[in-house]
C-alpha cells in the first residue's frame, strides 16, 4: 500500500468544541452502541458468525429507523454514515477473528485426537512398536517426495549442510500436509497410527524411547491452547463505549447485593468491574476528501471546516513540522481545483480521507476542555510527485474505462444509465488533467532481491538481504548494526520497561493508578529501525521488504508459559507466581508497532511490502533468510 496516515491537533473555540462533543458523545456514540446490539440480535447472526462475515447493507437498514429516534435525532448526515461505517468495520474485524479462532480450534482438536503416546498407539494398532515403526517408514516412503541427489562438496560442507537443512524443513512442511490429508482419507487403523507416529515425531522415524514427561507436557500445552480458544469463541459480542459508566455502576450494585450463582458469573462481574471504561466517544470518519474545506485565516495559519457542521465552526491545524508540507498540499489541491472551475478531479487529491477523534487528557474539568481534538488524515504518497500521479491517473482511467465498457455492453440503456456514463466520461476527462507536482524519479528495485526481517524475543530485529534466484545472502544486519550509535537506546528502553513494571506492581499493591506509559521512546526506537531497514533496501536496490506474519504468536507464548508453570507444581498459586516471573524475564517488544513503522517508511520510499510465515526454529539470521526465500518462491508459485 502507498497510503500512510498523518495527524494533527485541531484547535477551536470552546463553543465549537462543546458542540462537537455533544454530537459525538451524546448522539453518535450511543447510536453506534445501539447498532452494535441490534446487529447481534439478528436471527441470521449465528450464520454470519460461522461464515466470518456479515452483509454490510444490514447496518444501513437498521440505522434508517434510528435516524428519527429522539435519542439520536439531530446529527449531520455525515455522522450517520460514519456510524454505519464504524459498525461495519467493528463486526468485519470481530467476525473474521471468530472465524479464524474457530478454524484454529477445529484444527487443534483434530490434532489432539491424533496425538497419542507410543504406548497408546501400540495398544490401538495391536502391533509391536517395531512393527509400527516399519509401517511408518513404508508410509513415509510412499508419501514423501524423492529428493534430488546432490554430489558432496567437501570445501563447502558446512554451507551445503545448512542449505540441505532449510530445504528439508520446507519439504517436511509439505509432507506433514500430505500426511494430514492421508489420515483423513484412510480408514485403515494401522495406517492411521503410523501417520500419527510420523506427525508427532516431525515426519521422521524416532528409534529412541519416548520421554513420557515431555509427551505429557506437549499434550497439556495443546489442551491449554484448545481451552483458551474456546474461551475466546465464547466471548461476548462488541458492546461499544459506555461513556456514562452506567453498566459499571449496574454491575457494582448487582455484585454488592447478590451472591454469584457460579464461578462464570463471578468472573463476568469481576471482568466488568476491572475493565476501564472509555472516556472519549467514537471517532467520526470523513471518507471523501471533499467533505473537508481547507483555507488560511488572517494570521496565515491553515484551517479546516467539515461538511455537516455549521460554517461558523472552523478548526486551526497544529502539526509537527515534518507533516506541515502535507497540509499545505491539501490547501493547494483545493485551491487549484477551485481556480480551474473544477476542471481537475478530486480523485487525484493527495488527501484521501479523514477522521476526527478525541484524545484523552489528564486534567479535570469539562470533557470538551480537558480532551484534545485530533484529525487523522490518510494520504497517498504516490500523489506527491508527477511520476507517481501519472501511475495513479493511469490506474483510475483504466478502471473508469472498464466501467463504461461494461455498462454499454448491457445493450439499450435507460436515462439513469446514460447519465451515469456521461458522469464517468466527465470524470475521465478531468483525470486526464493532472495537478502540477514536483518531479522525482520513482524507486525501481530489482524484484529478485528481497530484504527479510525476522522478529524475536532475545534479538527483536534481524535483517537478511537475499538474492531470490540463487538463495544466497548478500548481507546480514543484527539489531546492534541497525541501530549503530543508537544501540544504547535499546538497553535504555529495556531498563525503562523493567522500571515501569516495578512501579506498576507497587501501584497495584497500593490500589493506586497503575498506568505508566513509555512516552514516545519505544516509538522513536522503532522509527530508527524502520528508517535503517528501508535505507538498506535502497542501498542494495531491493524490490521488496518481507515482513513476518505475527499470527498467534502471543497465544503460543502464553500456552507455553502456562504449560511450564504446571510442570513446576500442582498448586495454582505456585503456577501463577512462576508464570509471572517468567513473563518479567522475557523481553517484551511491540512487534505490531515496529511493523507499522516499517510499512510507513517503505510506502514513502515506494518499496513493496510482502508477508510470509516466519520459521519457528533456527537462528535470527536463518529465520530472516528463510523468510525472504519463502516469499520469493511463493511469489513464483502465484
Order of alpha helices (4+ residues) and beta strands (2+ residues): beta-alpha-alpha-alpha-alpha-alpha-alpha-alpha-alpha-alpha-alpha-alpha-alpha-beta-beta-beta-beta-alpha-beta-alpha-beta-alpha-alpha-beta-beta-beta-alpha-alpha-alpha-beta-alpha-alpha-alpha-beta-alpha
